[in-house]
Each structure stands twice: as C-alpha cells, then as structure tokens.
Amino acid sequence: QMGLGHEEGFGAPCLKCKEKCEGFELHYWRKICRNCKCGQEEHDIPSSNEEDRKVGKLFEDTKYTTLIAKLKNDGNPTYKRNVMILTNPVPAKKNISINTVTYEWAPPVQNQTLARQYMQMLPKEKQPVAGSEGAQYRKKQLAKQLPAHDQDPSKCHELSPSEVKLMEQFVKKYKNEALGVGDVKLLGEVEVRAPDKNNLKNGDRGTSSAVGKMEQKSPDQKASQYSCYHCKRNMKEGDPTVYAERAGYDKLWHPACFVCCTCRELLVDMIYFWKNGNLYCGRHYCDSEKPRCAGCDELIFSNEYTHAEGQNWHLKHFCCFDCDCVLAGVVYLMVNDKPVCKSCYVKNHAAICQGCHNAIDPEVQRVTYNNFNWHAAQECFLCSCCSKCLIGQRFIPEEGMVFCSVECKEKMRS
C-alpha cells in the first residue's frame, strides 16, 4: 500500500515562518506543508526513528550492512549511527564537575580522539552537537540530501507497477555503482598508489596499503605530497582526512571540504555518490540521472512528462501552486518559480492599485513607479490633489502619491 506518511510531524512549528504557520500538515501529494508551503525540513519535527529507518533502507543490500541493524518487531533495517559522548572535567570551587557533550553523529572510527579531531575541523555551526544549530543543520540535510522518495516507491505518489519496477532497478544500480560512505584516517595512514587500470569497474580507483610500508619522508615532503581534492590546498600531517573508496585512495579531502559538487553542502554523515570525478549528495546525484518533478519533488520514471519554465513536471502535477487546479491549456503566471493560475494570482499575488485599491489584472496595462502601481486608466492614475488624469503627462511622485505640479504637492502638504 502506497503512503506518504501524513501523520509524521503533524502540527510541528515552522522554523522559517514562525507563528505565521498554523503547524505542519503535509500536502496530499506535494512534499510541503499545506499551511505555509515550506518543506518538511523547515519544520521543527521531533526526532524519530524514521530518518534512521530511511538511511538503513539505503544501506540495505550494500557493503555497508555493518552500519545497519534489523528491528525485531518488523524486520526492517535501521541505521546504527555512531553517537559520540565526550566528558570533559571542569574545575569548580569545591569539586570537579563533568561537562558532557553529545554528538548525534560521529565518524564510525575506533579512535575517539580521531573522531574528536574530525569534529573540530568542521565549522562550529555544522557540528552535530545535540540541541545545537549543528544538530538542526544535520537533520535538515538528512531530509534534503537523502529524500525517502528517491529510494522507496512506497513514499511516492501513485506510481504505476511499471514505474515501481523502473525505480527499483534505478535504486539497485546507484547502490552498486555510486553509493559510498567516507572513511576518516590520519593523513599518511594510507599509501597512495597509481590506479589499477585492470580493475576500473566502478571508476578510476587507487589502491591503499599501510603507512608502515611507505618510504621515510620529511614532514615538509609529506605535506606537499598531499592536497585536498576539493580546495587544492596542502594537507597537514597529523590532521584527519576523508577518503572515498569509489574515488580511489589517491584522492582525499579536508573534513569541511567533503561536500556535494552541486549544492556545496557538507555531505551528511559522509554519505556520498560518486560520478565522473565528482562527489554528489543523494538528491543531486539522482537529479543528474533522472528528471525530477517540480510539483511533487519525485523522480520521473514515466516516458510522458512536460517541460515548462525550465523545469520538469509529471503531466498531472503541472498545477497551480495555490489551488492545485491543472494548468494545461490555461493562462498562468510564475510566482517565485511556481506556476499560479490567473484567478489565484489576482486573489493572492497581484499588485494593488494606489488609485482604486483593487487588484490589478495581470493582462491589463498598469503604471509602476518605485514599487507603487496604478491601473493605466483615467479614473486611477490621477493627481492626488486635484484629480487631474496623469496618463501621458509628467508627474511628481512622493510616498505612493503622484502630483501634477509643485503647487498641488505643496497644497497637499499644507
């Protein structure tokens, strides 16, 4: 049974609209709030197991099954993210108190010191400390970078059986060819070798071996040997470094440089997709492979879809953003890159005439000056003092009013 999870997060406040939003209510086919039109990731939805289930399903049937566990109640995979708790003694007047810091995610490495170093190299506002701005950032990126509807047909709206099959094949393909998880090591712990041209099934990869087999080099020589694949700057020996197996161990990144090549956001939990020499987040990798519907945000697996206003749409989803009426063959206008039917535009978005204080139909002529608008009609575009028609005449504007002469302007002031 297909379902979009409309109960999840119901009533949660919008972090963007604040009190203007009555609370999160999922649109029946768009992935937005019906009340404020913001995305689910913009709402303060309490943490649940849903995100861990989503990532667990992503890692199912991959080499990353060590990062998931099967739930006893339903047998579904869930993500075993590494939560790191650091305790730091803090001197007090009488006793030593303990300051505890909990990271909602940390690199799955055995050496906690290395994990701590990794975190310190991230911007403070992106460190996922529980209850912080960084934890909120991670939560938002999980929703944005790894949409459940990019991997799970049951999270999509009314897919046909053939579309479900095509989607399952697509997901299996990207799991086999592109999906990966970054690996954190100290610089120099991996020896760079030339890519093995006889083993390029999944791209141009290098191989690695223990640092103990490396020839002895001075710190300066080692520093100049390594540079970040993203920013091209030299790496510092002793700093944590991120490797991506699908890219090959001849490439490495600063922790803060392990970002999607499209959105430039930090790859959440170091989950990446590798294609043509670039790192992608899940969303933008899928965008590079399939058209995405601008209406429902889902990938399009149908042969028939429409392209309008520089975006792709399911035929049934090229609708008014305000009232959801189908726009095929009718007049519409774009508002913030969203199509709106004429009646909704006049009702919700049209400019207001300074003369008659009514909405201005988008198909009629108007006069605009400094964000003020008038119908281009004799009864609207008038001198604010003597009511002389100003169409085709010189005028003096002031604070939403217009005057035919200095005398009228002064008379209005007095």
C-alpha positions in Angstrom: 0.0 0.0 0.0 1.3 3.4 -1.0 1.5 6.1 1.7 3.2 9.4 2.1 3.4 9.4 5.9 1.0 12.3 6.5 0.9 11.7 10.3 4.6 12.3 10.8 5.4 15.7 12.3 1.8 16.9 12.2 1.4 20.3 13.9 5.2 20.9 14.2 6.0 24.7 14.1 7.8 26.2 11.1 11.3 27.4 11.8 11.1 29.8 8.8 7.5 31.2 9.1 7.3 31.1 12.9 3.8 32.0 14.1 2.5 32.6 10.6 2.3 28.8 10.1 -0.5 27.0 12.0 1.7 23.9 12.2 3.0 21.3 9.8 0.4 19.5 7.7 1.7 17.5 4.7 0.1 18.3 1.4 -1.5 15.2 -0.1 1.0 14.9 -2.9 3.5 17.7 -2.7 6.3 17.3 -0.2 5.4 20.6 1.5 3.2 22.0 4.3 -0.3 22.8 3.3 -0.4 25.8 5.6 2.8 27.7 4.9 4.1 25.9 1.7 7.6 25.4 3.3 9.3 22.0 3.1 9.1 19.4 5.8 12.8 20.0 6.6 11.9 23.6 7.5 9.7 22.5 10.4 10.8 21.6 13.9 9.6 18.0 13.7 10.7 16.0 16.8 13.4 13.4 16.1 12.1 9.9 15.5 13.3 6.6 14.1 12.1 7.5 10.6 15.3 9.1 9.5 17.4 6.1 10.8 15.0 3.7 9.0 15.4 5.7 5.8 19.2 5.5 5.9 19.0 1.9 7.0 17.0 1.1 3.9 19.5 3.0 1.8 22.4 0.8 3.1 20.4 -2.5 2.7 21.9 -4.9 0.2 25.2 -2.9 0.0 28.6 -3.4 1.5 27.6 -1.0 4.3 25.3 -3.5 6.1 27.6 -3.2 9.1 26.0 0.2 9.6 22.5 -1.2 9.9 20.6 -3.5 12.2 17.3 -5.4 11.7 14.5 -4.4 14.0 13.0 -7.3 15.9 9.4 -6.0 15.7 9.2 -5.7 11.9 12.5 -6.9 10.5 13.1 -3.6 8.7 16.7 -2.2 8.6 17.6 0.8 10.8 20.7 2.9 10.7 23.2 2.3 13.6 24.7 5.8 13.5 27.6 6.4 15.7 26.7 8.6 18.7 29.7 10.1 20.5 29.6 11.3 24.1 32.6 13.3 25.4 33.1 14.0 29.0 35.4 16.9 30.0 36.3 17.6 33.7 35.6 21.2 34.5 37.3 22.7 37.6 34.9 24.1 40.2 35.3 25.9 43.5 34.9 22.7 45.6 34.5 19.7 43.3 35.3 18.9 39.7 32.2 18.8 37.6 31.8 16.9 34.4 30.8 18.7 31.2 29.2 16.2 28.8 28.9 16.9 25.1 26.8 14.5 22.9 27.3 14.4 19.1 24.2 13.0 17.4 26.6 11.5 14.8 30.3 11.0 14.6 32.6 9.1 12.1 32.5 5.3 12.9 36.1 5.1 13.9 37.5 3.2 16.8 39.8 6.0 17.9 37.6 8.6 19.7 40.5 11.2 19.6 40.4 11.0 15.8 36.6 11.5 15.8 37.0 14.5 18.1 39.7 15.9 15.7 37.4 15.4 12.8 34.6 17.3 14.5 36.9 20.2 15.4 37.7 20.7 11.7 34.1 21.2 10.8 32.5 24.7 11.1 31.1 25.1 14.6 27.6 25.7 13.2 27.7 22.3 11.4 29.0 20.2 14.3 26.0 17.9 15.2 26.1 18.6 19.0 22.7 17.6 20.5 20.4 20.5 20.8 22.6 22.9 18.8 22.4 24.7 15.5 24.7 22.0 14.1 22.2 19.2 15.1 19.4 21.1 13.3 21.6 21.5 10.3 22.3 17.7 10.1 18.6 17.0 10.5 17.7 19.4 7.6 20.4 17.9 5.3 19.3 14.4 6.0 15.8 15.4 4.7 17.2 17.4 1.8 20.1 15.3 0.6 18.5 11.8 1.1 14.8 12.1 0.3 13.0 8.9 1.1 11.0 9.2 -2.1 14.3 8.8 -4.1 14.8 5.2 -2.9 11.5 3.9 -1.6 8.5 3.5 -4.0 6.1 3.4 -1.1 7.0 7.0 -0.3 5.9 8.1 -3.8 2.5 9.2 -5.0 0.6 6.8 -7.3 3.4 5.1 -9.2 2.3 2.6 -11.8 3.6 -1.0 -11.5 6.0 -0.4 -14.4 7.3 2.8 -12.7 7.8 0.9 -9.4 9.9 -1.6 -11.3 12.0 1.1 -13.1 12.6 2.8 -9.8 13.7 -0.4 -8.1 16.2 -1.0 -10.9 17.5 2.6 -10.7 18.0 2.3 -6.9 19.8 -1.0 -7.3 22.1 0.5 -9.9 23.1 3.5 -7.9 23.7 1.3 -4.8 26.1 -0.8 -6.9 27.8 1.9 -8.8 27.7 5.2 -6.9 26.8 5.0 -3.2 29.6 5.2 -0.7 30.5 6.4 2.9 33.6 8.4 3.6 36.4 7.0 5.6 38.3 9.1 8.1 42.0 8.5 8.7 45.0 10.5 9.8 47.0 11.9 6.9 49.7 9.4 5.9 47.9 6.3 7.2 47.0 5.4 3.6 49.7 5.0 0.9 48.7 6.3 -2.5 49.3 4.0 -5.4 48.6 4.5 -9.1 45.0 3.5 -10.1 44.8 -0.1 -11.2 43.6 0.1 -14.8 42.7 -3.6 -14.8 40.1 -3.0 -12.1 38.1 0.1 -13.0 34.6 -1.4 -12.8 33.3 1.4 -10.6 35.5 4.2 -11.8 39.1 5.3 -11.6 40.3 4.0 -8.2 43.6 3.9 -6.5 44.6 1.2 -4.0 45.9 1.5 -0.5 48.3 -0.1 2.0 49.6 0.5 5.4 51.7 3.6 6.0 54.4 1.4 7.6 55.5 0.4 4.1 56.0 4.0 2.9 59.4 5.3 2.4 60.7 7.8 5.0 59.9 11.4 4.1 60.3 14.6 6.0 57.2 16.4 7.3 57.6 19.1 4.6 57.8 16.5 1.9 54.7 14.7 3.2 52.7 17.9 3.4 53.5 18.9 -0.2 52.7 15.3 -1.3 49.0 15.6 -0.3 46.5 18.2 -1.4 42.7 18.3 -0.9 40.8 17.2 -4.0 38.3 20.0 -3.4 40.2 23.1 -2.4 43.6 22.0 -3.8 45.4 23.2 -0.7 48.1 21.1 1.0 47.1 18.9 3.9 48.8 19.0 7.3 50.4 15.8 8.6 48.5 14.6 11.7 45.2 16.0 10.6 42.2 13.8 10.0 41.5 13.2 6.3 38.4 11.9 4.5 38.8 9.3 1.8 36.1 8.0 -0.6 36.7 4.4 -1.7 34.8 4.8 -5.0 37.0 7.8 -5.9 40.2 5.9 -5.1 42.8 6.4 -2.3 44.8 8.8 -4.5 42.1 11.4 -3.6 41.5 12.9 -0.2 39.5 15.8 1.4 39.6 18.1 4.4 36.6 17.2 6.6 34.9 20.5 5.8 35.6 20.1 2.1 33.8 16.8 1.8 30.8 18.5 0.1 28.3 17.9 -2.8 29.6 19.4 -6.0 26.2 20.9 -6.8 24.7 22.3 -3.5 28.2 22.7 -1.8 26.7 21.4 1.4 28.6 19.1 3.8 27.7 15.5 2.8 25.5 14.4 5.7 27.1 11.6 7.7 29.7 11.4 4.9 27.2 9.6 2.7 28.2 10.3 -0.9 27.5 9.4 -4.5 30.5 9.3 -6.9 30.1 10.1 -10.6 32.5 11.4 -13.3 35.1 12.5 -10.8 32.7 14.4 -8.5 31.0 13.9 -5.2 27.3 14.3 -5.0 24.7 14.2 -2.3 21.9 11.7 -3.0 19.4 14.3 -4.3 21.8 15.9 -6.8 23.2 12.6 -8.0 19.6 11.5 -8.8 19.0 14.8 -10.5 22.0 14.2 -12.7 20.4 10.8 -13.8 16.7 11.4 -13.9 14.3 14.4 -14.4 12.6 15.5 -11.1 9.1 16.8 -11.0 9.0 20.4 -9.7 5.5 19.7 -8.4 5.9 16.6 -6.2 9.7 16.6 -5.9 9.8 12.9 -7.1 11.9 11.5 -9.8 10.1 10.9 -13.1 10.1 7.3 -14.4 7.3 7.8 -16.9 8.1 8.4 -20.6 5.5 11.1 -20.7 6.1 14.3 -18.8 6.1 18.0 -19.6 8.9 20.6 -19.6 7.8 24.1 -18.7 9.5 27.2 -17.3 12.9 25.4 -17.3 11.6 22.6 -15.1 10.2 19.1 -15.5 6.7 18.1 -14.3 4.5 14.9 -14.2 1.6 15.7 -16.5 -0.8 15.5 -13.6 1.4 17.7 -11.4 1.7 20.8 -13.6 -0.8 22.6 -11.3 -1.5 25.9 -9.7 0.7 26.1 -6.6 -2.1 27.8 -4.7 -5.3 25.8 -5.6 -3.9 22.7 -7.4 -6.0 23.2 -10.5 -4.4 21.6 -13.6 -2.8 24.3 -15.8 -2.8 22.6 -19.2 -4.2 25.0 -21.7 -5.0 27.8 -19.3 -3.3 31.2 -18.5 -0.9 31.0 -15.6 1.8 33.2 -14.1 5.1 32.4 -12.3 5.4 33.5 -8.7 8.8 32.6 -7.1 9.4 30.0 -9.8 6.0 28.4 -9.0 3.1 28.4 -11.6 -0.1 30.1 -10.4 -3.5 30.2 -12.2 -4.8 33.7 -13.1 -7.6 33.7 -10.6 -5.2 32.8 -7.7 -2.7 35.3 -8.9 -5.3 38.1 -8.8 -6.5 37.0 -5.4 -3.2 36.3 -3.7 -0.3 37.9 -5.6 -1.4 40.8 -7.8 -0.2 44.4 -7.4 -2.8 46.7 -5.7 -3.7 49.9 -7.5 -2.9 53.1 -5.4 -5.9 54.8 -7.0 -8.9 52.4 -6.6 -7.2 50.0 -4.1 -8.2 46.9 -6.2 -6.0 44.1 -7.5 -4.6 44.8 -11.0 -5.3 42.1 -13.5 -2.0 40.8 -14.9 -3.3 41.2 -18.5 -4.2 44.9 -18.2 -1.9 47.9 -18.6 -0.6 49.5 -15.5 1.8 52.3 -14.3 4.6 51.3 -11.9 6.9 53.6 -10.0 9.1 52.7 -7.1 7.0 49.6 -6.2 3.8 51.6 -6.4 1.2 50.6 -9.0 -1.8 52.1 -10.7 -4.3 50.9 -13.3 -3.3 52.8 -16.5 -6.9 54.3 -16.6 -8.3 57.8 -16.4 -10.1 57.0 -13.1 -7.0 55.6 -11.3 -3.8 57.4 -12.3 -4.7 60.8 -11.1 -3.1 63.7 -9.3 -3.5 63.0 -5.6 -4.5 66.7 -5.0 -6.7 67.9 -7.9 -7.6 64.5 -9.5 -6.2 65.5 -12.9 -5.5 62.5 -15.2 -1.8 61.9 -15.5 -1.6 59.3 -18.2 1.0 60.5 -20.7 1.8 63.5 -18.5 4.8 64.4 -16.3 4.2 63.9 -12.6 5.9 64.3 -9.2 5.9 61.1 -7.1 6.0 61.2 -3.3 5.3 58.3 -0.9 2.8 56.5 -3.0 1.1 59.7 -4.2 1.5 61.5 -7.5 1.1 65.2 -8.3 0.6 67.1 -11.5 2.6 70.2 -10.2 4.7 71.6 -7.4 1.7 73.7 -6.4 -0.5 70.6 -5.9 2.3 68.9 -3.9 2.7 71.9 -1.6 -1.1 72.2 -1.2 -1.3 68.6 -0.2 1.4 69.1 2.4 -0.3 72.1 3.9 
